[in-house]
């Protein structure tokens, strides 16, 4: 056996965030030129806003995260043919709709941090944030109408309608302690899954995919989008704010019952249910340790992870309808990435 060198310096062990970024680069790396084109096109859209509000728009449009939806547009395009300028414009439109929803979400959730920096509302107040979100929605539809076919604009408008309807349903169901899994997943499919599905569907449509391929990619988007939202809901309870780059704990503060709470409520005693309801009705951040102990007792995180994996498996199965390609492998890799992220929680 070789003797260890006493003067050797041990290689640094990458932390969880570094490993996550490395894994994401492996997924998104092949479409990086496409993402750069999307970023440039988004930056150019700032010029389309009135000069006096362009600064707000620039701040909102620069808040790029992992760009999951543009990645889905590119990979879905590649699974059927290859991405082109039309796909870049479609990705810009979808990202603008997504950023508009975030501007509104942060107002409703009173979130202070988004993607590692102050939210629009934290910087300029709720009124500016809501109105800018409205402008982003409207501008996205204006861009969608620039396509020679009305199908793009129709699809974007329908998806935006579905997303906003899902948000309304979620708001209606705050502090509904009888919320079922079925009702919960319906909201997730609408408010998150729909934009993922639109990304995949438009990527395929603009590559002139056949109806079977478009349908398969839409199913993939709905499934992985729903899985992602379950993961995000778990992150709000079990995650790390520095790693997440956004305010956490907002769901309980707003009385939103997410899957971990639903799982625990299904198994809890009557006394525990009453205690939990009392804590949420009069929520204080100091209540969180007690709630987390209760969630651990009923293995709510493990149960939620199981749902993530079920949806991801459904997403993988939908890919069997597509021809084998590097992009199809990239879509499958995206499901594996999200599975690892979910397994790392807690």
C-alpha positions in Angstrom: 0.0 0.0 0.0 1.3 3.5 -0.9 2.0 5.7 2.1 0.0 8.9 2.3 1.9 12.1 1.5 1.8 14.1 4.7 2.3 17.3 2.8 -0.4 16.7 0.3 -3.4 19.0 0.4 -6.7 17.3 0.3 -8.9 18.3 -2.6 -11.9 20.3 -1.5 -15.1 18.4 -1.2 -17.8 20.3 -3.2 -20.8 21.4 -1.1 -24.4 20.6 -2.0 -24.8 23.8 -3.9 -21.7 23.2 -6.1 -22.8 19.7 -6.8 -26.2 20.9 -7.8 -24.8 23.5 -10.2 -22.5 21.0 -11.7 -25.3 18.5 -12.3 -27.5 21.3 -13.8 -24.7 22.3 -16.2 -24.6 18.7 -17.4 -28.3 18.9 -18.3 -28.4 22.5 -19.7 -24.9 22.5 -21.2 -25.9 21.1 -24.6 -28.4 23.9 -25.1 -26.3 26.7 -23.7 -26.0 28.6 -27.0 -29.8 28.6 -27.3 -30.2 29.9 -23.7 -27.7 32.7 -24.5 -29.9 33.7 -27.5 -32.9 33.7 -25.2 -31.1 36.0 -22.7 -30.1 38.4 -25.5 -33.6 38.5 -26.8 -35.1 39.1 -23.4 -32.7 42.0 -22.8 -33.7 43.5 -26.1 -37.4 43.5 -25.0 -36.6 46.2 -22.4 -36.4 48.7 -25.3 -40.1 48.0 -26.0 -41.2 49.5 -22.6 -41.7 53.2 -21.9 -38.3 54.7 -20.9 -39.7 55.7 -17.5 -40.5 52.1 -16.6 -37.8 50.3 -18.6 -35.7 50.0 -15.4 -38.4 47.9 -13.7 -38.7 45.7 -16.8 -34.9 45.3 -17.0 -34.8 44.3 -13.3 -37.6 41.7 -13.8 -36.2 40.3 -17.1 -32.7 39.9 -15.7 -34.0 37.7 -12.9 -33.0 34.5 -14.7 -32.9 31.3 -12.7 -32.2 27.9 -14.2 -34.4 28.8 -17.2 -36.2 25.5 -17.0 -38.8 26.5 -19.5 -36.4 27.7 -22.2 -34.4 24.5 -21.7 -37.6 22.5 -22.3 -38.3 24.5 -25.5 -34.8 23.7 -26.8 -34.8 20.0 -25.9 -38.3 19.5 -27.2 -37.4 21.2 -30.5 -34.3 19.0 -30.7 -36.2 15.8 -30.0 -38.2 16.4 -33.2 -35.8 18.4 -35.4 -33.6 21.4 -34.2 -34.1 24.7 -32.6 -34.2 27.9 -34.6 -35.1 31.6 -34.2 -38.8 30.9 -33.8 -38.0 28.6 -30.9 -36.0 31.5 -29.3 -39.0 33.8 -29.6 -41.3 31.2 -28.1 -39.0 30.7 -25.2 -38.8 34.5 -24.6 -42.7 34.6 -24.6 -43.0 31.8 -22.1 -40.3 33.2 -19.8 -42.0 36.6 -19.8 -45.3 34.9 -18.8 -43.4 33.0 -16.1 -41.7 36.2 -14.8 -45.0 38.0 -14.7 -46.5 35.3 -12.5 -43.5 35.5 -10.2 -44.0 39.3 -9.8 -47.6 38.6 -8.8 -46.7 35.6 -6.6 -44.2 37.6 -4.6 -46.8 40.3 -3.8 -49.3 37.7 -2.6 -46.7 35.8 -0.6 -45.1 39.0 0.7 -41.7 37.4 -0.4 -38.6 39.6 0.1 -36.1 37.5 -1.8 -36.3 35.9 -5.2 -33.3 34.3 -7.0 -30.9 35.8 -4.4 -31.9 39.4 -4.6 -34.8 41.6 -3.4 -38.1 41.0 -5.2 -39.7 43.7 -7.3 -42.2 44.3 -4.5 -39.5 44.6 -1.9 -37.7 47.2 -4.0 -40.6 49.3 -5.4 -43.8 48.2 -3.6 -46.8 46.0 -4.5 -48.5 48.4 -6.9 -45.5 48.7 -9.2 -44.9 45.0 -9.0 -48.5 44.1 -9.9 -48.7 46.6 -12.8 -45.4 45.5 -14.2 -46.5 41.9 -14.1 -49.6 43.0 -16.1 -47.3 44.7 -18.6 -45.2 41.5 -19.0 -48.3 39.4 -19.6 -49.5 41.9 -22.2 -46.1 42.1 -23.9 -45.8 38.3 -24.1 -49.1 38.1 -25.9 -48.1 40.9 -28.3 -45.0 38.9 -29.2 -47.1 35.7 -29.6 -49.3 37.6 -32.0 -46.3 38.3 -34.2 -46.1 34.7 -35.4 -47.7 34.2 -38.9 -50.0 31.6 -37.4 -52.6 32.4 -34.7 -52.0 29.0 -33.1 -49.0 30.3 -31.0 -50.9 33.3 -29.6 -54.0 31.1 -28.9 -51.8 28.5 -27.1 -50.0 31.2 -25.0 -53.3 32.9 -24.1 -54.9 29.6 -23.1 -51.9 28.5 -21.0 -51.8 31.9 -19.3 -55.5 31.6 -18.5 -55.0 28.2 -17.0 -52.0 29.3 -14.9 -53.9 32.3 -13.5 -57.0 30.1 -12.8 -54.8 27.7 -10.9 -53.5 30.5 -8.8 -57.1 31.6 -8.0 -58.0 28.1 -7.0 -55.0 27.9 -4.7 -55.9 31.2 -3.1 -59.5 30.1 -2.6 -58.2 27.0 -0.8 -56.0 28.7 1.8 -56.6 27.3 5.2 -58.8 24.6 3.8 -57.8 21.8 6.2 -60.0 19.3 4.3 -58.0 19.7 1.1 -57.5 16.4 -0.7 -54.6 15.2 -2.7 -56.7 15.4 -5.9 -57.5 19.0 -5.3 -53.9 19.8 -4.6 -52.5 18.1 -7.7 -55.2 19.8 -9.9 -53.8 23.2 -8.8 -50.2 22.2 -9.4 -51.0 20.9 -12.9 -52.7 24.2 -13.7 -50.4 26.7 -12.1 -47.0 25.1 -12.9 -47.4 22.1 -15.1 -49.2 24.1 -17.8 -46.3 26.4 -18.6 -43.9 23.4 -18.7 -46.4 21.6 -21.1 -46.6 24.8 -23.2 -42.8 24.9 -23.5 -42.6 21.3 -24.7 -45.6 21.6 -27.0 -44.4 24.8 -28.7 -40.9 23.4 -29.1 -42.4 20.4 -30.9 -45.0 22.5 -32.9 -42.3 24.8 -34.3 -40.2 21.8 -35.3 -43.3 20.5 -37.2 -43.6 17.4 -35.1 -46.5 15.1 -35.7 -49.5 15.1 -33.4 -48.3 12.0 -31.6 -44.9 13.6 -30.7 -46.6 16.8 -29.7 -49.0 15.0 -27.4 -46.2 13.0 -25.9 -44.1 16.1 -25.2 -47.1 17.9 -23.7 -47.6 14.9 -21.3 -44.0 15.1 -20.4 -44.2 18.8 -19.6 -47.3 18.4 -17.4 -45.7 15.5 -15.5 -42.3 17.1 -14.9 -43.9 20.4 -14.1 -46.1 18.9 -11.5 -43.2 17.0 -10.0 -41.2 20.2 -9.9 -43.9 22.0 -8.0 -44.1 19.2 -5.4 -40.4 19.5 -5.0 -40.6 23.3 -4.7 -43.4 23.0 -2.1 -41.1 20.6 -0.1 -38.3 23.1 -0.5 -40.4 25.8 1.2 -40.6 23.6 4.3 -37.4 21.5 4.3 -35.0 23.6 2.2 -32.2 26.1 2.9 -32.9 29.7 2.0 -29.4 30.4 0.9 -29.4 27.5 -1.5 -32.9 28.2 -2.7 -32.1 31.9 -3.3 -35.6 32.9 -2.3 -37.8 33.5 0.7 -38.9 30.2 2.3 -41.7 29.4 4.8 -44.2 31.5 2.8 -46.7 28.7 2.2 -47.6 28.2 5.9 -47.5 31.9 6.5 -50.2 32.3 3.9 -52.2 29.2 4.9 -51.3 27.1 1.8 -51.7 23.4 2.5 -49.1 21.6 0.4 -48.5 17.9 0.0 -46.3 17.3 3.2 -49.0 18.9 5.3 -51.8 16.9 3.5 -49.9 13.6 4.1 -49.4 14.4 7.8 -53.0 15.5 8.2 -54.2 12.2 6.7 -52.5 10.3 9.5 -52.7 12.7 12.4 -54.9 12.2 15.5 -57.9 14.5 16.0 -55.9 16.4 18.7 -52.9 16.9 16.4 -55.2 18.1 13.6 -56.8 20.6 15.9 -53.4 21.8 17.1 -52.1 22.2 13.6 -55.1 24.1 12.5 -54.7 26.5 15.4 -51.0 27.0 14.6 -51.8 27.9 10.9 -54.8 30.0 11.7 -52.6 32.2 13.9 -49.2 31.6 12.2 -45.9 32.7 13.6 -42.5 31.6 12.4 -41.8 30.3 15.9 -44.4 27.5 15.2 -42.2 26.0 12.5 -40.1 23.7 14.6 -43.2 22.1 16.1 -44.7 21.6 12.6 -41.5 20.1 11.3 -41.4 17.6 14.1 -45.0 16.7 13.3 -44.2 16.3 9.6 -41.2 14.1 10.4 -43.3 11.9 12.7 -45.5 11.0 9.7 -42.6 10.9 7.2 -44.3 13.6 5.1 -41.1 14.4 3.2 -40.6 10.8 2.2 -44.2 10.5 1.1 -43.9 13.7 -1.0 -40.7 12.4 -2.6 -42.5 9.3 -3.6 -45.0 11.5 -5.5 -42.2 13.4 -7.2 -40.7 10.1 -8.4 -44.1 8.8 -9.6 -44.6 11.9 -11.8 -41.1 11.8 -13.0 -41.5 8.1 -14.1 -44.7 9.1 -15.9 -42.7 11.8 -17.7 -40.0 9.3 -18.7 -42.6 6.9 -20.1 -44.1 9.6 -22.3 -40.7 9.9 -24.0 -40.9 6.4 -25.4 -43.2 7.9 -28.2 -40.2 10.0 -29.5 -37.3 8.8 -31.7 -34.0 8.4 -29.9 -31.9 11.5 -30.0 -29.5 13.5 -27.8 -32.4 15.9 -27.0 -34.6 13.0 -25.9 -31.8 11.8 -23.7 -31.5 15.4 -22.3 -35.2 15.4 -21.4 -34.7 12.1 -19.6 -31.6 13.6 -17.9 -33.7 16.4 -16.6 -36.0 14.0 -14.8 -32.9 12.4 -13.2 -31.6 15.8 -12.1 -34.9 16.7 -10.4 -35.1 13.3 -8.8 -31.6 13.9 -7.2 -32.7 17.3 -6.1 -35.7 15.9 -4.4 -33.8 13.1 -2.7 -31.3 15.7 -1.3 -33.9 17.6 0.6 -34.0 17.3 4.3 
